[in-house]
Amino acid sequence: MNNAIHETLELHELLMFKNLCLTKSSTMTGLVKDQKLRDILERDASQTKHQIEHLQGLLTTRGENL
């Protein structure tokens, strides 16, 4: 089952957005001094990595190249 072109483009857009989110969370983790905020950012980065893997899986299982 293949995605329609607009669905593939939406998945790519989400993937790029989540990559940006991961970059920001990872960068900010090294800059914050508050431990609670650092924990939140680390948890967000971990969840975002899983979301990126899921989006990549959706694209590759549909026969799309990243």
N, C-alpha and C positions, 0 to 999 in steps of 0.2 A: 504494500500500500504506500503510495507516494503522496507527499503533501502537495497542495496547490502552491503555485509560485508565491502568492501573497502570504501563505502560512509559513513557508520557508523563510521569506524575508522577515516576518515577525519573529520567528525563532532566532534568526541571526541578530536582529536588533536586541532582543532580550539577552542573548549571549554577550554581546558587546557591552550592554549596560551592566550586567552582573560582573564582567571582568573589571570594569571601571570601579564598581562597588568594592570588589576584593582589593584592588590596588589602594583605594582610599582607606579602607579599614586596616590593611596591613601597614600602611605608612603612618597612620595616626596612632596605631598601637605603640609604636616606638617613640612617639612624642609625648604621650600623656603621662602624667605622674599619678593621677588618681587610680587606685587599684580597681575600684568598682567599674570605672569607665574602661580601663584596660581589659577587664574580664568581659565586658559587653562587646568590645571591639573584637576580641579574640574569638568569642562565640559566634559573632556575626561572620567573621572571616571563614570559620569552619563550616558554617551552614551555607555560605555562599559558594565555597568550593564544591560542596555536594550538589548544589543547584546547577552549577556550571557543568559538572559531570553529567547530570541528568539531561540538560539541554543538548549537550554534545551527543549523548546517546540517542536522543530523539532525532537529531539531524543525521547521524550516521546509520541508524537502523532504517531510515527512510531512503537510503541510497544517495544522500546528499554528501558532498565533500565540503569539509570546513576550509 
